[in-house]
Amino acid sequence: MKIGIDSIGFQTAGYVFQLSELAKQYGIDPAKYEHGLMQKQMSVASPDEDVVTLGYGAAKQALYDCDDVESIKLLIFATETGVDQSKSAGMHLHRFLKLNPNCRVFELKQACYASSAALQLSVSMIRSDPKLKALIIASDIAKYGSGTPGEPTQGCGSVAMIVSANPKIMEIEPYSGVWSADENDFWRPCYSEVAFVDGKHSVQLYLSHLGNAWGNYKRQSGLSFADIDQVCYHTPFSKMAIKAHNELTRLNEVECNEKVNSTLHYTPYIGNCYTAALYVCLLSMLGNSGVDVSGKRVGMFAYGSGSVGEFFSGIVQNGYKQRIEPLSGSIQEALTSRKIIGFDKFREFYNFWNDYRGADVLTPAYSKNKLRLKGITEHKRVYELKDA
Ligand code: COA
């Protein structure tokens, strides 16, 4: 039985900040960001956008032709930007998406790896109950300390996937290679809004986990690099995917760049989406390969600091284009319709919640998306669905 991604959707924030502006503020050569990190812009969430509102947009897209929302019996919200230490962000969406009360809902966290853990968990559950459909929502807002090396890699976005038997987009193959180790390369204590990062260490760990997970995958699957047609990597900034691909080709003693280029059409304009980042690359590859990739094997490398790496693979299904082509159009539209903001607004959005910790607040209406965070009342998040 084939199990995998049946439908997929994407949402990013309504605002965008140019990295050339950030470079100007810090007196840094803009080429460092554009060529050194291969990033041009970052999506910026306004105060009334959060992982729930981004997740809603992505989920609505993934559900656009699902005539049987009742059949979704599992909602996993994957994030490292949770809005509550107890209640899953998915619970808010269970209501707005009108999901079945019999649906299990929970949140999963392991840095940027959680979405891939959610995917493997869903596939296993569907194997034992093929009628089950799962909705995975990977949603994150990357936030680093002002002036730190991570700041130019900030961004945000959400990817939602329906996972089912007989998938229309990509079958997930039954083998994978995992590598885990207790490390402190990137972490965010509960009291901190921003991540603490040993950036250079995280890059090295990512690459060594890639090598180890790949070795493990090769042993489990009996496949070689030649059997993989495209590779999507967890991509916190675009240069990271190039470094990863160089490492994988070095380990396999081959030279081959074309397996990664089509995965990087969106990340330079969005920035890091943490747990959604790998799936933004998958969307990019499916929509921008220039050739029909039906039947092709896609290698997927997930990495979550702290740290877990997993290499797994999928086979693109015939007819995937029917779903991906309209979606690619709406992703392009979402990127071009974002409002460009200057440095002062960028800082205002960045600092907004610092003044309101624990207080009741009505958020200014910035977001043009369907669902927005209206405010906080008695410590409860209040969302507003337009045209509800
Ligand atoms: N023109 C062009 N390129 C330039 C440049 C210039 N004027 N100045 C520097 N660069 C290049 C560097 O050579 C380097 O490229 P390389 O990695 O290919 O050698 C790149 O820009 C980055 O510069 P560098 O000074 O090495 O690092 P940094 O201090 O900017 O930090 C990270 C980079 C990734 C460590 C930082 O962005 C970070 O901490 N990010 C968050 C953590 C993360 O995403 N980790 C990844 C694994 S999850």
Residues whose N, C-alpha, C, O or C-beta is under 5 A from the ligand:
A	BS01	COA	D29 A31 K32 H35 G36 L37 P149 G150 T153 V197 G199 K200 S202 V203 Y206 P236
